[in-house]
Amino acid sequence: MILKDKVAVIYGAGGGIGGAVARAFAREGAKVRLTGHHRAAVEAVAKDIVSAGGSAEAAEVDALNEEAIDKHLQSVVGKAGRVDISFNAVGIPDAKLLGVPLVELDLEHFSLPLTGYATSYFLTARLAARRMIANKSGVIMTVSALHSRTGLPLVGGYGPAQAAKEALTRDLSAELAPHGIRVVGLRPQAMLETRTIKNAFEPRAKATGMTWEQWQQMLASRTHGKRLMTLEEMANVAAFVASDKASGMTGTTVNLTMGSLDD
Ligand SMILES: NC(=O)c1ccc[n+]([C@@H]2O[C@H](COP(=O)([O-])OP(=O)(O)OC[C@H]3O[C@@H](n4cnc5c(N)ncnc54)[C@H](OP(=O)(O)O)[C@@H]3O)[C@@H](O)[C@H]2O)c1
């Protein structure tokens, strides 16, 4: 168990990536503290983990609200004594953000992913780091996407938002690594089990005259192995990166695009 007794807080834990990472962390022995802004989804994940023998607690926390994040961390540290891992897997809803050409996009919809993702990542990282500095140890993680490094049409402010997350990962690491805190991002390719991918790509497939199945094959054909990653494969990498086995890794985003995007 590479995360035995580590205390991990996960934001957006009711979602596809957050839920898979929570399960993988718990399988590796971590005590997972799951948060989301709708309690039911997070509680369902916590229940699964506890019935499989893991340690999980669920809480309603808006990951864009400084006071709520701080209060929750206070209670985690109050009970467990520390926080070892902070993982931000929040997904800003894509409705009205994708599918509109940039020349037709209004400022509000362009800005929403930029301010939303940057705000949430900044707040969750900063508030966790304040606790981690005291222990001279910790790992802060988030998830980006290949849009950070590839020009793609009809994605509005989503690409710049992913690039901002990766820049913040580097800058946080530059400041926090001297305090014993590692900061690492994950950049997965599309994982087909998630609702995000279907919601984001199905309309684009239709608009280009492709079926959803043809679109999936097109995405897979861009990887070296001609297949897309599963949630479990991504979550296993997340657990390794969060563990002490990755002690030499900080200030970087792990390219999980399986060859779709060269380094
Ligand atoms: N899925 C993929 O294959 C993939 C690939 C690359 C990158 N990504 C990126 O990874 C992130 C997560 O993706 P996902 O597929 O896991 O998305 P998801 O299934 O939609 O999960 C996102 C989670 O974030 C929660 N959330 C949204 N706003 C929140 C807030 N203010 N406070 C707390 N929780 C909040 C959602 O809660 P509610 O459901 O209750 O609103 C949901 O549980 C996104 O940035 C996505 O773009 C995903």
The ligand as an ORCA input file, in Angstrom:
! r2SCAN-3c Opt
* xyz 0 1
  N     -12.985     13.132    -18.347
  C     -11.871     13.138    -19.054
  O     -11.596     12.233    -19.842
  C     -10.908     14.280    -18.888
  C      -9.711     14.275    -19.623
  C      -8.815     15.326    -19.435
  C      -9.105     16.328    -18.550
  N     -10.283     16.314    -17.861
  C     -10.550     17.412    -16.923
  O     -10.595     16.899    -15.600
  C     -11.549     17.623    -14.797
  C     -12.581     16.681    -14.198
  O     -13.176     15.931    -15.237
  P     -14.321     14.849    -14.952
  O     -14.512     14.100    -16.212
  O     -14.042     14.108    -13.715
  O     -15.582     15.808    -14.716
  P     -16.955     15.502    -13.935
  O     -17.270     14.052    -13.973
  O     -17.942     16.480    -14.463
  O     -16.593     15.870    -12.442
  C     -16.364     17.161    -12.047
  C     -16.773     17.262    -10.610
  O     -16.515     18.608    -10.160
  C     -17.607     18.979     -9.335
  N     -17.668     20.425     -9.227
  C     -17.964     21.326    -10.184
  N     -17.910     22.580     -9.681
  C     -17.586     22.439     -8.364
  C     -17.388     23.340     -7.297
  N     -17.509     24.664     -7.483
  N     -17.079     22.858     -6.073
  C     -16.935     21.522     -5.878
  N     -17.105     20.618     -6.834
  C     -17.422     21.073     -8.072
  C     -18.807     18.366     -9.997
  O     -19.864     18.293     -9.076
  P     -21.413     18.215     -9.587
  O     -21.490     17.077    -10.533
  O     -22.129     17.998     -8.304
  O     -21.664     19.530    -10.231
  C     -18.267     17.001    -10.385
  O     -18.412     16.084     -9.329
  C     -12.109     18.672    -15.746
  O     -11.318     19.822    -15.641
  C     -11.917     18.054    -17.105
  O     -11.881     19.004    -18.134
  C     -11.187     15.316    -18.004
*
